């Protein structure tokens, strides 16, 4: 199945009846995807004499034009992805030009110190990000040196995400709602994709709250959009954004930075008004376009059950999480699950199955990203439950849990961190950084490392020397494999 959600399945049938191709169909048309890139054997250097590729089976090219071998090629690709991930984290900071030194907070500084000794360095700085670009101009470092630098960039990424948090207003927890039930009933709905300016969203909310004959609501189509007193309600996860448009319940889409290009294309095909946030638009005009679209009868009869909405608190600070764990008299095992929807898996399958199974095994589960939204949609995070799943800030994710456990001296309670899917390079950099700190990390989708046994072995040995583990597979792992990984590493 493409998704575990019965409502999503209904919308998929509607899309098929109307001849609309969505992300799953695009994924299938792309198969087989570039096998060289999938195993890391497509050169990542900034060279225009290629592209060069190495035959993974040893029957074709075994070196690039410049003489680069398979080990250097795989290590360089890992370094390039880590570099992009660190830059993505740097761009989340309000004033990145003011940042020079990078560090982890006091509860984790000892872990960071030990990790840096293992990675052959004493301190971290933003300058390392820029110096890394010189390593990717022409091959000049050994594969081992590039892997070490990739791990250092991973820890830098964690430090930058911590820097982002300290620049924001610290709040203990914020309310959010998620589920297709938000689209039930008779109302004008504006869907938000990407990250429009916060001021624009707040102005729209204020304008739409005025009395009118039909209620107006704003919903996120999978992006974590923070407001002053909570998060914008989530109609769906990021992977389901196209399905929400298929429903006919979205009367206008407000597009911000970071949105997938397909949203614009699908809005055009479905005649859904689209407003890009960079355009100069009065909120009154946006609402007028939404009301006008609402007045045109929808081609679909989709009307979900309004009860398909669940609420949860998103924990924003380590202090709040530590307090919650203390109130629960938490002495059990903690499992962290996070990541983005990916068509390599049935949407929702890994987070839903794992959350259910791990809770049955006595684990406390916490999540972030799309994985967290699946926990909310399935009621696993609803207040009042015994050992409800905990929802963590999208940007802090596992780092927040580490700080809370370190303060209380219970880091040994963390049994593992699973990335259920990867989308941005930042996710990969965070996974590398966590493993570099000495933690057990699992990635449920393949990493481009299988083209070099030397790189895989060096990475595993270097992480093991610091007490860390990065488990990854040469195939999209299933829920049973990841459950076994948690149970075997407790």
C-alpha positions in Angstrom: 0.0 0.0 0.0 1.1 3.6 -0.6 -0.2 4.8 2.8 -1.6 3.2 6.0 -4.2 6.0 6.4 -7.7 4.8 5.1 -8.6 8.4 4.3 -5.5 8.9 2.2 -6.3 5.6 0.4 -9.7 7.1 -0.4 -8.1 10.2 -1.8 -5.7 8.1 -3.8 -8.5 6.3 -5.5 -10.1 9.6 -6.3 -6.8 10.8 -7.9 -6.6 7.6 -9.9 -10.2 8.0 -11.2 -9.3 11.6 -12.3 -6.0 10.5 -13.9 -3.8 12.6 -11.6 -0.3 11.5 -11.0 1.1 12.2 -7.5 4.4 11.7 -5.7 4.0 7.9 -5.8 3.5 7.8 -9.6 6.5 10.2 -10.1 8.6 7.9 -7.8 7.6 4.8 -9.9 8.4 6.6 -13.2 11.9 7.4 -11.8 12.7 3.7 -11.2 15.3 2.5 -11.4 16.8 5.5 -9.8 20.5 6.3 -10.4 22.2 3.3 -9.0 25.6 5.1 -9.0 24.3 7.8 -6.8 22.5 5.4 -4.5 25.8 3.6 -3.7 27.9 6.8 -3.7 29.8 6.1 -7.0 28.9 9.3 -8.8 31.6 12.0 -8.4 30.4 14.9 -6.2 33.4 17.2 -6.9 32.9 20.6 -8.6 34.5 19.5 -11.8 33.1 20.1 -15.3 35.2 17.4 -17.0 32.8 14.7 -15.9 30.4 13.5 -14.6 32.5 10.4 -13.7 31.0 7.2 -12.4 32.6 4.0 -11.2 31.1 0.6 -11.9 30.1 -1.0 -8.6 30.6 -4.5 -10.0 34.1 -3.9 -11.2 33.4 -4.6 -14.9 33.6 -1.0 -16.1 35.4 2.2 -15.0 37.3 1.9 -11.7 38.6 5.5 -11.5 37.3 8.9 -12.5 39.0 11.0 -15.1 41.2 12.7 -12.5 42.2 9.3 -11.0 39.7 9.3 -8.1 38.9 5.8 -6.9 35.7 4.4 -5.4 36.7 5.0 -1.8 37.4 8.6 -2.4 34.3 9.1 -4.4 32.0 7.6 -1.7 33.7 9.6 1.1 33.5 12.8 -0.9 29.8 12.3 -1.5 29.2 11.8 2.2 31.2 14.9 2.9 29.2 16.9 0.4 25.9 15.9 1.8 27.1 16.7 5.3 28.3 20.1 4.1 24.8 20.9 2.7 23.2 19.7 5.9 25.4 22.1 8.0 24.6 25.0 5.6 20.8 24.2 6.0 21.2 24.4 9.7 23.1 27.6 9.5 20.4 29.1 7.5 17.8 28.5 10.2 19.6 31.0 12.5 18.2 34.5 12.4 21.6 36.2 12.1 24.1 33.5 10.8 26.8 36.1 10.1 27.1 36.7 13.8 28.0 33.1 14.6 31.6 32.0 14.8 32.2 29.4 17.5 29.9 26.4 17.7 29.3 24.4 20.9 26.8 22.1 22.5 25.0 23.2 25.7 26.4 22.4 29.2 24.6 19.1 29.8 26.2 17.7 26.6 29.6 19.5 26.6 31.4 16.5 28.1 30.0 14.2 25.4 31.1 16.8 22.7 34.6 17.0 24.2 35.1 13.2 24.1 33.6 13.1 20.6 36.0 15.8 19.3 39.0 14.0 20.7 37.9 10.9 18.8 37.4 13.0 15.7 40.9 14.6 16.0 40.1 18.1 17.0 39.4 20.3 20.0 36.9 22.9 19.0 34.3 23.6 16.3 33.6 26.8 14.3 31.5 27.9 11.5 34.7 28.4 9.6 34.9 24.6 9.2 31.8 24.8 7.0 33.4 27.2 4.6 36.8 25.4 4.6 35.1 22.2 3.7 34.1 23.6 0.4 37.8 23.7 -0.6 38.0 20.0 0.1 35.3 19.5 -2.6 37.0 21.3 -5.4 39.5 18.6 -6.4 40.4 15.4 -4.6 43.2 16.2 -2.1 42.2 14.4 1.1 42.2 10.7 2.0 38.8 9.0 2.3 39.4 8.7 6.1 40.0 12.4 6.4 36.8 13.2 4.5 34.7 10.9 6.7 36.2 12.5 9.8 35.3 15.9 8.5 31.7 14.7 7.7 31.3 13.6 11.3 32.6 16.9 12.6 30.1 18.7 10.3 27.4 16.6 11.9 28.3 17.8 15.4 28.5 21.4 14.1 25.0 20.9 12.7 23.7 19.9 16.2 25.4 23.0 17.6 23.8 25.3 15.0 20.4 23.9 15.7 21.0 24.5 19.4 22.0 28.1 18.5 18.8 28.5 16.6 16.8 27.5 19.7 18.5 29.9 22.0 17.7 32.7 19.7 14.0 32.1 19.9 11.5 32.7 22.7 11.8 29.7 25.0 8.4 28.1 25.7 7.8 24.9 27.6 5.2 23.3 25.2 2.9 24.4 22.5 -0.4 22.9 21.4 -1.0 21.4 18.0 -3.7 19.5 16.2 -3.5 17.1 13.3 -5.8 15.1 11.1 -8.0 15.1 8.1 -11.0 15.9 10.4 -9.8 19.6 10.1 -11.2 19.5 6.6 -14.6 18.4 7.6 -17.7 20.5 7.4 -18.5 23.7 5.6 -15.7 26.2 5.9 -13.2 28.2 3.8 -9.8 26.6 4.1 -6.4 28.2 3.2 -3.6 25.7 3.1 -0.1 26.8 4.0 2.9 25.1 2.2 6.5 25.8 3.0 7.3 28.7 5.4 5.7 32.0 4.5 6.7 35.0 6.7 5.2 34.6 10.2 3.9 38.1 10.1 1.8 37.3 7.0 0.3 34.2 8.6 -0.6 36.1 11.8 -2.1 38.9 9.8 -4.2 36.4 7.8 -5.3 34.7 11.1 -6.4 38.1 12.5 -8.2 39.1 9.3 -10.0 35.7 9.0 -11.1 35.8 12.6 -13.6 38.6 11.9 -17.2 37.6 11.7 -18.4 36.3 8.4 -21.1 34.1 7.0 -18.6 31.2 6.5 -15.8 30.4 8.9 -12.3 30.8 7.5 -9.4 28.5 8.7 -5.7 28.2 8.0 -4.1 24.8 8.0 -0.6 23.6 7.4 -0.1 21.0 4.7 2.7 19.2 6.6 5.2 22.0 7.5 5.8 22.8 11.1 4.6 26.4 11.3 5.0 28.0 14.7 2.8 30.8 16.0 3.0 32.7 19.2 0.8 30.4 21.2 1.0 27.1 19.3 1.4 25.6 15.9 -0.8 26.0 12.9 -3.1 22.9 12.7 -1.9 20.2 10.4 -4.4 18.8 7.9 -1.8 16.2 6.9 1.9 15.2 6.9 4.2 16.6 4.3 4.0 13.5 2.1 0.2 13.9 2.0 0.1 17.5 0.9 -0.9 16.6 -2.6 -3.7 14.4 -1.3 -5.1 17.3 0.7 -5.4 19.3 -2.6 -7.1 16.3 -4.3 -9.8 16.5 -1.5 -11.3 19.7 -3.0 -11.4 21.1 0.6 -8.4 23.5 0.1 -9.8 26.7 -1.4 -6.4 28.5 -1.7 -2.8 27.7 -1.1 -0.3 30.2 0.4 3.2 29.1 -0.8 6.3 29.9 1.2 10.0 29.1 1.0 10.9 25.4 1.0 7.7 24.1 -0.6 7.9 21.4 -3.2 7.6 22.6 -6.9 4.8 20.1 -7.4 2.4 22.1 -5.3 2.3 25.0 -7.8 1.8 22.5 -10.7 -1.0 20.6 -8.9 -2.8 23.8 -7.9 -2.8 24.9 -11.6 -4.2 21.5 -12.7 -6.9 21.6 -10.1 -7.7 25.3 -10.5 -6.8 26.0 -6.8 -5.8 29.6 -6.4 -2.2 30.0 -5.4 -0.5 32.9 -3.7 3.3 33.0 -3.4 4.3 34.7 -0.2 7.0 36.8 -1.9 4.3 38.5 -3.9 3.0 41.7 -2.5 -0.6 40.7 -1.4 -3.0 42.3 1.0 -4.6 39.8 3.3 -8.0 41.1 2.2 -7.2 40.1 -1.4 -6.0 36.6 -0.3 -9.2 36.1 1.6 -11.3 37.4 -1.3 -9.6 34.8 -3.6 -10.3 32.0 -1.1 -14.0 33.0 -0.7 -14.4 33.2 -4.5 -12.9 29.7 -4.9 -15.2 28.4 -2.1 -18.2 29.6 -3.9 -17.5 27.3 -6.8 -18.9 23.8 -6.1 -16.2 21.1 -5.6 -15.9 18.2 -8.0 -15.4 15.8 -5.1 -17.8 14.7 -2.4 -15.0 14.3 0.2 -16.1 15.1 3.7 -14.1 13.3 6.4 -15.2 12.5 9.9 -14.7 15.5 12.1 -13.5 13.2 14.9 -10.3 12.5 12.8 -8.4 15.2 14.7 -6.1 14.6 17.6 -4.3 17.1 19.9 -0.9 17.0 21.4 1.6 19.2 23.1 4.9 19.9 21.3 7.7 20.0 23.8 10.0 23.0 23.1 12.6 23.0 25.9 14.7 20.3 27.6 13.5 21.6 31.0 9.8 20.9 30.1 10.7 17.4 28.8 12.8 16.6 31.9 9.9 17.8 34.1 7.5 15.5 32.3 9.8 12.5 32.6 10.1 13.2 36.3 6.4 13.4 36.8 5.9 10.1 35.0 8.5 8.6 37.3 10.3 7.6 34.2 12.8 4.8 34.6 12.0 2.8 31.5 13.6 2.8 28.1 13.3 5.7 25.7 13.1 5.4 21.9 13.3 8.4 19.5 11.6 8.2 16.1 11.7 11.0 13.6 12.0 11.9 10.0 10.1 12.7 6.8 7.6 10.7 4.7 9.3 8.8 1.9 7.8 6.9 -1.0 10.3 4.1 -0.3 7.9 3.1 2.5 4.2 3.1 2.8 3.4 6.5 4.4 3.0 6.1 8.1 3.9 2.5 8.2 7.3 2.7 10.0 6.3 5.3 12.7 2.8 3.8 13.4 4.1 0.2 13.6 7.1 1.1 15.6 5.4 3.4 18.1 2.7 0.7 18.7 5.2 -2.1 19.1 7.7 -0.2 21.2 5.0 1.0 23.6 3.9 -2.6 23.9 7.5 -3.5 24.9 7.4 -0.9 27.7 9.3 1.8 25.8 8.5 5.5 26.1 8.5 6.9 22.6 9.2 10.5 21.5 9.1 11.8 17.9 9.7 14.7 15.6 8.9 15.6 12.0 6.4 13.6 9.9 6.9 10.6 12.2 5.5 12.8 15.1 2.5 13.9 13.0 1.7 10.2 12.4 1.8 9.6 16.1 -0.5 12.5 16.7 -2.9 11.5 13.9 -3.2 8.0 15.4 -3.9 9.2 18.9 -0.6 8.0 20.4 0.3 11.4 21.7 -3.1 12.4 23.1 -3.0 13.7 26.7 -4.4 11.5 29.3 -2.9 8.3 28.0 -0.5 6.3 30.1 3.0 6.8 28.7 1.7 8.8 25.7 4.2 9.4 22.9 6.0 12.7 23.4 6.2 15.2 20.5 9.5 17.1 20.2 10.3 20.4 18.4 11.0 19.7 14.7 14.4 21.5 14.7 15.7 20.2 18.1 14.3 16.7 17.9 16.6 14.2 19.5 19.0 17.0 20.8 16.2 18.2 23.1 15.8 14.7 24.5 19.5 14.3 25.0 19.7 17.6 27.0 16.8 16.5 29.2 18.3 13.1 29.9 21.8 14.5 30.5 20.5 17.0 33.1 18.9 14.1 35.1 21.8 11.8 34.6 19.8 9.2 32.7 21.4 9.1 29.3 21.6 5.3 29.6 17.8 5.2 29.3 18.0 6.2 25.6 17.9 2.9 23.7 18.3 4.3 20.2 17.4 7.0 17.7 15.7 6.0 14.4 15.3 8.2 11.4 12.3 6.7 9.7 12.9 8.7 6.5 15.4 11.3 5.2 14.5 14.3 3.0 16.8 17.3 3.7 20.6 16.9 4.0 20.2 18.4 7.4 18.6 15.1 8.6 21.7 13.1 7.5 24.0 15.6 9.1 22.1 15.3 12.4 22.2 11.5 12.2 26.0 11.6 11.7 26.4 14.1 14.5 24.4 12.0 17.0 26.3 8.9 16.2 29.5 10.9 16.5 28.5 11.9 20.0 28.5 8.2 20.9 24.8 7.4 20.4 23.1 4.5 18.7 21.4 5.7 15.5 19.5 3.8 12.8 18.4 5.1 9.4 15.5 3.2 7.7 16.4 4.2 4.2 19.6 3.4 2.3 22.6 5.7 2.5 25.1 6.3 -0.4 27.9 4.3 1.3 27.6 0.9 -0.2 30.0 1.6 -3.0 33.0 1.5 -0.6 33.6 -1.2 2.0 36.7 0.8 3.2 34.6 3.9 3.9 31.8 1.9 5.6 34.4 0.1 7.8 36.3 3.2 8.7 33.0 5.0 9.6 31.8 2.1 11.7 35.2 1.8 13.5 35.6 5.5 14.2 32.0 5.7 15.6 32.6 2.5 17.7 35.7 4.1 19.2 33.5 6.8 20.6 30.8 4.5 21.7 28.5 5.3 18.7 26.7 3.2 16.1 25.2 4.1 12.7 23.1 1.3 11.4 22.0 1.6 7.8 20.7 -0.9 5.2 21.2 -1.5 1.5 17.4 -1.5 1.1 14.5 0.3 2.7 14.2 -1.4 6.1 10.9 -2.7 7.2 9.3 -2.1 10.6 10.2 -5.6 11.9 13.9 -5.0 11.1 14.0 -1.7 13.0 12.0 -3.1 16.0 14.6 -5.9 16.1 17.4 -3.3 16.1 15.8 -1.5 19.1 15.3 -4.8 21.0 18.9 -6.0 20.3 20.5 -2.8 21.3 18.7 -2.1 24.6 
